[in-house]
């Protein structure tokens, strides 16, 4: 990845556009993530955003603890998203944070690697959210270029850990987005 903070900001903006498009009657609509409805999915990304500032400040997962468990959306889900996205973007743009180690559950990684993981999650869950609310589900080509190599590197290991379901075979001749989503266990064709 060339400019990780810029790509992260782009992923936040794209996901945020979809959050802003959620109608009041869609918060409990199902998503391609079978365990989550729209509200749960947005809450997951708000939680990821909330973790970024303390982790970039040098805190460990144990020190943060359960601070961001449960419902973080409250009565103003879109406002919760906006506030968390602004805080996450500010944390990612902090001086030297891309080079400093961040203490995540898998061990210490450079800040750029942690940010790459979060922006990859934003891009894919943006597709999930778009599917759930009937919005354009095209993954931004710039983000697709950034996250495709990341997922190709990590998916075999993650699948072995049980973090993802079984393989999904995309139809012959599928485009890059469909192939990537299939790698992640999503059937990105049909309705």
TORKOL-4160 file (C-alpha; in steps of 0.2 Angstrom, whole numbers, padded with zeros to 4 digits, m for minus):
191
<pt num="1" X="0000" Y="0000" Z="0000"/>
<pt num="2" X="0007" Y="0017" Z="m0005"/>
<pt num="3" X="m0002" Y="0029" Z="0006"/>
<pt num="4" X="m0011" Y="0020" Z="0020"/>
<pt num="5" X="m0019" Y="0035" Z="0029"/>
<pt num="6" X="m0026" Y="0041" Z="0013"/>
<pt num="7" X="m0033" Y="0024" Z="0008"/>
<pt num="8" X="m0040" Y="0022" Z="0026"/>
<pt num="9" X="m0049" Y="0039" Z="0024"/>
<pt num="10" X="m0056" Y="0034" Z="0007"/>
<pt num="11" X="m0062" Y="0018" Z="0015"/>
<pt num="12" X="m0070" Y="0028" Z="0029"/>
<pt num="13" X="m0078" Y="0040" Z="0017"/>
<pt num="14" X="m0085" Y="0026" Z="0006"/>
<pt num="15" X="m0092" Y="0016" Z="0021"/>
<pt num="16" X="m0099" Y="0032" Z="0028"/>
<pt num="17" X="m0109" Y="0036" Z="0012"/>
<pt num="18" X="m0118" Y="0020" Z="0014"/>
<pt num="19" X="m0121" Y="0023" Z="0032"/>
<pt num="20" X="m0129" Y="0040" Z="0028"/>
<pt num="21" X="m0140" Y="0031" Z="0015"/>
<pt num="22" X="m0148" Y="0019" Z="0028"/>
<pt num="23" X="m0166" Y="0023" Z="0029"/>
<pt num="24" X="m0175" Y="0022" Z="0047"/>
<pt num="25" X="m0184" Y="0006" Z="0042"/>
<pt num="26" X="m0167" Y="m0003" Z="0036"/>
<pt num="27" X="m0158" Y="m0004" Z="0053"/>
<pt num="28" X="m0164" Y="m0022" Z="0056"/>
<pt num="29" X="m0162" Y="m0028" Z="0038"/>
<pt num="30" X="m0152" Y="m0044" Z="0036"/>
<pt num="31" X="m0134" Y="m0042" Z="0028"/>
<pt num="32" X="m0123" Y="m0055" Z="0019"/>
<pt num="33" X="m0115" Y="m0057" Z="0037"/>
<pt num="34" X="m0128" Y="m0070" Z="0043"/>
<pt num="35" X="m0125" Y="m0066" Z="0061"/>
<pt num="36" X="m0128" Y="m0047" Z="0059"/>
<pt num="37" X="m0142" Y="m0035" Z="0054"/>
<pt num="38" X="m0138" Y="m0018" Z="0047"/>
<pt num="39" X="m0137" Y="m0010" Z="0064"/>
<pt num="40" X="m0125" Y="m0024" Z="0070"/>
<pt num="41" X="m0114" Y="m0022" Z="0055"/>
<pt num="42" X="m0112" Y="m0003" Z="0058"/>
<pt num="43" X="m0109" Y="m0006" Z="0076"/>
<pt num="44" X="m0095" Y="m0018" Z="0072"/>
<pt num="45" X="m0087" Y="m0004" Z="0061"/>
<pt num="46" X="m0090" Y="0009" Z="0074"/>
<pt num="47" X="m0081" Y="m0002" Z="0087"/>
<pt num="48" X="m0066" Y="m0005" Z="0075"/>
<pt num="49" X="m0065" Y="0014" Z="0073"/>
<pt num="50" X="m0066" Y="0016" Z="0092"/>
<pt num="51" X="m0051" Y="0004" Z="0095"/>
<pt num="52" X="m0040" Y="0014" Z="0084"/>
<pt num="53" X="m0036" Y="0029" Z="0095"/>
<pt num="54" X="m0031" Y="0020" Z="0111"/>
<pt num="55" X="m0021" Y="0007" Z="0101"/>
<pt num="56" X="m0012" Y="0020" Z="0092"/>
<pt num="57" X="m0008" Y="0028" Z="0109"/>
<pt num="58" X="0001" Y="0012" Z="0114"/>
<pt num="59" X="m0012" Y="0004" Z="0124"/>
<pt num="60" X="m0014" Y="m0015" Z="0123"/>
<pt num="61" X="m0030" Y="m0025" Z="0120"/>
<pt num="62" X="m0030" Y="m0030" Z="0138"/>
<pt num="63" X="m0029" Y="m0011" Z="0144"/>
<pt num="64" X="m0044" Y="m0007" Z="0132"/>
<pt num="65" X="m0053" Y="m0022" Z="0138"/>
<pt num="66" X="m0072" Y="m0022" Z="0136"/>
<pt num="67" X="m0073" Y="m0003" Z="0134"/>
<pt num="68" X="m0081" Y="m0005" Z="0116"/>
<pt num="69" X="m0092" Y="m0020" Z="0119"/>
<pt num="70" X="m0111" Y="m0019" Z="0116"/>
<pt num="71" X="m0121" Y="m0006" Z="0107"/>
<pt num="72" X="m0110" Y="0009" Z="0103"/>
<pt num="73" X="m0124" Y="0017" Z="0091"/>
<pt num="74" X="m0136" Y="0022" Z="0104"/>
<pt num="75" X="m0151" Y="0034" Z="0099"/>
<pt num="76" X="m0140" Y="0042" Z="0085"/>
<pt num="77" X="m0132" Y="0028" Z="0074"/>
<pt num="78" X="m0127" Y="0039" Z="0060"/>
<pt num="79" X="m0119" Y="0052" Z="0072"/>
<pt num="80" X="m0110" Y="0038" Z="0081"/>
<pt num="81" X="m0103" Y="0033" Z="0065"/>
<pt num="82" X="m0097" Y="0050" Z="0060"/>
<pt num="83" X="m0089" Y="0053" Z="0077"/>
<pt num="84" X="m0080" Y="0036" Z="0077"/>
<pt num="85" X="m0074" Y="0039" Z="0059"/>
<pt num="86" X="m0067" Y="0056" Z="0063"/>
<pt num="87" X="m0058" Y="0050" Z="0078"/>
<pt num="88" X="m0051" Y="0035" Z="0069"/>
<pt num="89" X="m0045" Y="0046" Z="0054"/>
<pt num="90" X="m0037" Y="0058" Z="0066"/>
<pt num="91" X="m0028" Y="0043" Z="0075"/>
<pt num="92" X="m0022" Y="0036" Z="0059"/>
<pt num="93" X="m0015" Y="0053" Z="0053"/>
<pt num="94" X="m0005" Y="0055" Z="0070"/>
<pt num="95" X="0014" Y="0058" Z="0069"/>
<pt num="96" X="0024" Y="0042" Z="0066"/>
<pt num="97" X="0009" Y="0030" Z="0070"/>
<pt num="98" X="0011" Y="0021" Z="0054"/>
<pt num="99" X="0029" Y="0015" Z="0059"/>
<pt num="100" X="0026" Y="0012" Z="0078"/>
<pt num="101" X="0021" Y="m0005" Z="0084"/>
<pt num="102" X="0002" Y="m0007" Z="0088"/>
<pt num="103" X="m0002" Y="m0020" Z="0101"/>
<pt num="104" X="m0017" Y="m0030" Z="0093"/>
<pt num="105" X="m0023" Y="m0048" Z="0098"/>
<pt num="106" X="m0011" Y="m0056" Z="0085"/>
<pt num="107" X="0004" Y="m0048" Z="0093"/>
<pt num="108" X="0013" Y="m0032" Z="0089"/>
<pt num="109" X="0012" Y="m0025" Z="0071"/>
<pt num="110" X="0017" Y="m0009" Z="0063"/>
<pt num="111" X="0003" Y="0004" Z="0063"/>
<pt num="112" X="0002" Y="0003" Z="0044"/>
<pt num="113" X="m0002" Y="m0015" Z="0045"/>
<pt num="114" X="m0015" Y="m0013" Z="0057"/>
<pt num="115" X="m0023" Y="0001" Z="0047"/>
<pt num="116" X="m0022" Y="m0009" Z="0031"/>
<pt num="117" X="m0032" Y="m0023" Z="0040"/>
<pt num="118" X="m0045" Y="m0010" Z="0046"/>
<pt num="119" X="m0047" Y="m0002" Z="0029"/>
<pt num="120" X="m0049" Y="m0019" Z="0021"/>
<pt num="121" X="m0063" Y="m0023" Z="0033"/>
<pt num="122" X="m0071" Y="m0006" Z="0029"/>
<pt num="123" X="m0070" Y="m0010" Z="0010"/>
<pt num="124" X="m0078" Y="m0027" Z="0012"/>
<pt num="125" X="m0091" Y="m0023" Z="0025"/>
<pt num="126" X="m0096" Y="m0008" Z="0014"/>
<pt num="127" X="m0101" Y="m0021" Z="0001"/>
<pt num="128" X="m0111" Y="m0030" Z="0014"/>
<pt num="129" X="m0119" Y="m0014" Z="0019"/>
<pt num="130" X="m0123" Y="m0009" Z="0001"/>
<pt num="131" X="m0131" Y="m0026" Z="m0002"/>
<pt num="132" X="m0141" Y="m0025" Z="0014"/>
<pt num="133" X="m0149" Y="m0008" Z="0010"/>
<pt num="134" X="m0150" Y="m0010" Z="m0009"/>
<pt num="135" X="m0136" Y="0003" Z="m0013"/>
<pt num="136" X="m0123" Y="0002" Z="m0027"/>
<pt num="137" X="m0112" Y="m0013" Z="m0021"/>
<pt num="138" X="m0097" Y="m0009" Z="m0032"/>
<pt num="139" X="m0081" Y="m0008" Z="m0022"/>
<pt num="140" X="m0071" Y="0007" Z="m0026"/>
<pt num="141" X="m0058" Y="0002" Z="m0038"/>
<pt num="142" X="m0044" Y="0011" Z="m0029"/>
<pt num="143" X="m0049" Y="0001" Z="m0013"/>
<pt num="144" X="m0051" Y="m0015" Z="m0022"/>
<pt num="145" X="m0033" Y="m0013" Z="m0029"/>
<pt num="146" X="m0027" Y="m0010" Z="m0011"/>
<pt num="147" X="m0036" Y="m0024" Z="m0002"/>
<pt num="148" X="m0035" Y="m0038" Z="m0014"/>
<pt num="149" X="m0017" Y="m0041" Z="m0011"/>
<pt num="150" X="m0020" Y="m0040" Z="0008"/>
<pt num="151" X="m0033" Y="m0053" Z="0008"/>
<pt num="152" X="m0024" Y="m0064" Z="m0004"/>
<pt num="153" X="m0010" Y="m0064" Z="0008"/>
<pt num="154" X="m0020" Y="m0068" Z="0024"/>
<pt num="155" X="m0035" Y="m0078" Z="0019"/>
<pt num="156" X="m0027" Y="m0095" Z="0020"/>
<pt num="157" X="m0021" Y="m0092" Z="0037"/>
<pt num="158" X="m0037" Y="m0085" Z="0043"/>
<pt num="159" X="m0047" Y="m0099" Z="0036"/>
<pt num="160" X="m0036" Y="m0112" Z="0045"/>
<pt num="161" X="m0040" Y="m0102" Z="0061"/>
<pt num="162" X="m0059" Y="m0104" Z="0058"/>
<pt num="163" X="m0061" Y="m0086" Z="0056"/>
<pt num="164" X="m0070" Y="m0088" Z="0040"/>
<pt num="165" X="m0082" Y="m0101" Z="0032"/>
<pt num="166" X="m0078" Y="m0113" Z="0018"/>
<pt num="167" X="m0073" Y="m0108" Z="0001"/>
<pt num="168" X="m0085" Y="m0101" Z="m0012"/>
<pt num="169" X="m0082" Y="m0104" Z="m0030"/>
<pt num="170" X="m0086" Y="m0089" Z="m0041"/>
<pt num="171" X="m0094" Y="m0092" Z="m0058"/>
<pt num="172" X="m0082" Y="m0094" Z="m0073"/>
<pt num="173" X="m0076" Y="m0077" Z="m0080"/>
<pt num="174" X="m0080" Y="m0067" Z="m0064"/>
<pt num="175" X="m0073" Y="m0050" Z="m0062"/>
<pt num="176" X="m0060" Y="m0046" Z="m0048"/>
<pt num="177" X="m0073" Y="m0040" Z="m0036"/>
<pt num="178" X="m0083" Y="m0056" Z="m0037"/>
<pt num="179" X="m0068" Y="m0067" Z="m0035"/>
<pt num="180" X="m0062" Y="m0057" Z="m0020"/>
<pt num="181" X="m0079" Y="m0058" Z="m0012"/>
<pt num="182" X="m0079" Y="m0077" Z="m0016"/>
<pt num="183" X="m0062" Y="m0079" Z="m0007"/>
<pt num="184" X="m0070" Y="m0071" Z="0008"/>
<pt num="185" X="m0085" Y="m0083" Z="0008"/>
<pt num="186" X="m0097" Y="m0072" Z="0000"/>
<pt num="187" X="m0108" Y="m0076" Z="m0015"/>
<pt num="188" X="m0108" Y="m0059" Z="m0025"/>
<pt num="189" X="m0119" Y="m0065" Z="m0039"/>
<pt num="190" X="m0137" Y="m0066" Z="m0041"/>
<pt num="191" X="m0149" Y="m0057" Z="m0030"/>
